[in-house]
């Protein structure tokens, strides 16, 4: 063996040793979230608004779940998927908003590195699962409109439960990959995150290395683009089928069954793609926070409102529940 080969090999193992040492001995143990430091005199107003949104989100999504469990007429595939969406909205709200309230109230919030990564874990699994659930809901609408005679045969209980379990499982796997990659990062930057929750890019800024390409591949392609392709393809076939319906009344009735889902998809995917897919060069931190606020805090509030206010079945179920709780004398 040549001395040059021995030297090269020794240097290689030394570099590997240094890298593993950096992973196991991260300098950062706690993280400070800045939140919205420029609120000034609007702190009380913003805090009050967040409390109202938090209470409204919890109440609205719990109401959907209770109605589904208690009212027999709602126990169909579409409403089963809506309840799963409500679970996602509840989890992301409970994960993000309490820390946000503390951050706004005290002008910042200190979290341990483990706490920060835990918050990011819950966020990753819920958002990943929600993307997949929205694509399942579009497939459900496709079968209902384009293949109505075989709808109940295809969208049976076993298929619905299995597909939802797979959605949560994929979300968990995505979260696990993200967590392993993030937790293995050597953190050497400042212990300050200029955001209101722990997300991929803010955590990357604290690291000595850059694995943003891996996260863009996982979050961008597997979690956002693939489900979006399924949604778009489903609605292309739905649109073709609706246009073939001869009567205006029939077309309107068919489209009305999809309108709520289309609104939710547009709100959720619109902000999600701007935040994670488009380049952030030239985008202000304030705008980035506002966009993140819209799909982590506002969208979970709007989802139950959109599905209940525009849905006759939910209205009937709500009145029926009222009759059970407060019977007329």
N, C-alpha and C positions, 0 to 999 in steps of 0.2 A: 504494500500500500504506500502511496506517495504521501509525503508530509502535507502537500497541498490539499489532498482529498480529506485527510484527517482534520485539518484546520477548518475546511468548509463544513464538514459534518458537525464538528464541535460548535461552530458558530450557529448552525441551523438549530441544534438542540438547545443552545443557550437562548436563542430568540424565542423558541417555543416555551422555555421555562419562564422567561420574562413575561410573555403574554398570559400564561396561566396564572402567574403570580398577580398580575394586574386584575385578572378576572376575580380571583379569590380575595383580593384585598382592595376592594373599591374604596376610594377616598370619601365618597359621599354616603352619609348615613341618614340624612334628613334633607328634605326639599321644601323650599318656600314658594308657594303659589302667589303671584302678584294679583291675579284677578283683574279687576277694573280700577286701577289706581287713580284715574282721572275723572271719577264721578263727581267729586267735590260736593256741592249742595244737593245733588240728586240721589245721594245714598239711601235716604229713608224711602223715597218714592220707588227706587229700583228694588229695594229690599221688600217693600210691601207688595209690589207687583210679583216678585218671585214667590212669596208666600202664597199669594192667591193662585198663581199658576201651579205651584206644588200641590196645594189642596185640591184644586180642580182636576189635575191629572190623576192623582190617586183615586179620587171619588169616581171620576168618569170611567176609568179603566176597570175599577172594581165592580162598578155597576154593570158593565158589559159582561163580565165574568159571572156575576150572580144571576143575571137574566138568562144567560146561556144554560146555567146549571138547573135553574128552577122552572123555566118555561119550555115545555115540550116542543112547541112549534119552531123554536130557534135551533133545535139540535139537528143541524144539517151541516154539510162540509164547509160551506162558505162561512157560517157563523163560528164553526170550530176553529177555522184559520184566524178569524178576527179575534177570538179569545187568546190565541197564541200570540198574536200581535200585541194585544193588551198586556200580556205577561212581559214581553220585551220592553214595552213602554214603561211599565212599572219598575222593572229592574234598572233601566238606564236612568230613570228619574231618581230613584232611591240612591243610586250610585253617585250621581253628579250633583244634584241640587243641594243636599245638606252641606256638603263641602263648599259649594258656591255661596250659600247663605252665610256661612262662617267667614268666608273670604271677604264678602262685601261688608259685613258688619264690623269686622276688625281690621279692614284694610289689608288683608293678606291672610294666609293660612300655612302653617307648618305641618308637613307630613313626613313620616319616615319613608325611606326608600321602598321598604316592603309594602307600606300602605299605598304609596303612589302606584306601584306595579300592580297591586291588588285592584285598585280602582280602574286601572287601564285594562286588566284582565276581564272584569265584569263588563266594561264598556265594549271591548273587542268581541266577546261572545254574543252579546245582545245585538249589536249592530250587524254582525255577520249573519246571525240567525234571522234578523228582520229582513235583510236583503233576500235571503232564500225563501222566507215565508211570503214575501210580496210576489215572488216569481211563482210560487205554488198557487197563490190566489188568482193570478192571471191565467194559469193553466186550468183552474177550476171554472173560471168564467168562459174560457175557450170551449171546454167540454159542455157547459150549460147552454151555450148559444150555437155552437157549430155541430154538436153531436148530442142533442137533447134526448133522443130515444135510448141511448146507451149511457146517459149521464150517471144514473144511480148504480149501474153495473160497474162502471169504471171508478167513479168517486165513492167507493164503498168505505165502510168504517175502517177496515184493515189497511187500505191504501192511505187514508188520511192520517191515521196514527203512525204508520210506518214512515211516511214522508216527513211528518213533523219531527219524529225522533231523529231521522237522518239530518234534518236541517239543524237541529240543536247539536247533534254530534259533529257535523262539519264546522259549525260555529265554535265548538269546544276545541277541535283540532287546530283551527286557525288561531284561536287564542293561545293554545299551548305552544305553537310554533313561534308566535310573536313573543310570548313570555320568555321562552328559552333564549331567543335571540337577544331580547332586550336585557334580561337579567345577566347574560354572559358578557355584556358590554363593559369595558373598563371605563368607569365614570371619572373624569378628571377636570371637568369644567366647573363653572360657578354653580352653587346650590340653589339657584333661583330660576324658576320657570315663569316666563311672562305669559301666563295663560290662566284659565280658571279651573282646569282639570288636567290630569296626566294623560297626554296623548303621545302618539308616535314621534312626531317631529320635535316637540319640546324636549322629550327624553333624549332624542338623538343629539340635540344641541349640547347636552351635558356630557356626551361621550367623547372619548378620544378617537374613536373610529366611526366610519360611516357605512351603515348597512341599509340605507334608505331604499336602494334598488330592490332588495329582498322584500321589504315591506310594501313597496309599490307593486311588485309582482303579485304578492299574496292578496293585499287589500284591493289593489286596483283591478287585477285580472280575475282572480278566482271569486272574490266576494262581490265586486261591483259589476264588472263587464259581463261575466257569464250569466248571472241572473237577469241583468238588463236585456241581454240578447233574447232570453226566453220570454220576457215580458213583451218586448217589441214584436217578436214573431207571433206570439199569441194574439196580440191586438191587431196585427195585420190581417190574420185569418178572421178575427171577429169582425173587423171593418168590412171585409169582403162579403161575409155572410149577412151582415146587417143591410148592406146596400142592395142585396138580392131580395130582401123582404118587400113585397109589393105595396103594402099600406104604410102611411106615415105613422099611424098609431102603433103598428107593430115594430117599426124601426125605433120609435121613441122609447117604447117599453123595453126593447132589447138593450138599447144604449144606456137607459137609466140604471140597469143592473150593474153596469161597469163604471158609471160616472164617479162614485165614491172612491173606488179603488184607483182610478186614474188620477184623481186629485191627490190622494195620499202618496202615490208613486211619484208624481211630479214634484211635490213638496220635499219628500225625503231624498229622492235621487238627485234633484236639482242642486240642493245645497251640499249633499255628500260628494258629488263629483267635483264641484267647485273647490271644496276644501281639500280633497285628497288626490284628484286626478290632474287638475290644471296647475301649471307652474305658479309658484307664489312670488316670483320676482316682480317687484313693483306693487305688490299687494300689501296694504298697511296692516299692522298688527291688530288695530281696532276692527277693521273690516273682517279679518280672519276670525276674531273672537265673536263678532256679531253673527257670522255665518255658522260657526260652531254652536252658538247659543240657540240658533233657530232649529237645528235638527236634534240637539240633545235636550232642550228644555221646552221649546214651543211646539214642535211636531208631536211629541207624546200627548200634549193637551188637545191638539186639533184632531188627532186620529179618532178618538171616541166621539167627538162632536160631529165630525163629518159622517161617520157611520151611523150615528143614532138620529141626527137631525134630518138626514136625507133618506131614511129607511122606514117604511111603513110597518114592517114586521117588528122592529125594535120599539116603535111608538106603541103598537098594540100590546107588546109584551110588558112595556113599562106601565101602561094603564092597568093591565091585568095584575101586575105586582102591587100597584097602588091599592087595587081593590082588595087584595089579600091582606095587606098590612093595615089599611084604613078602610074597612068595609063601611058602606053607606048604611045608615040607620033608616 
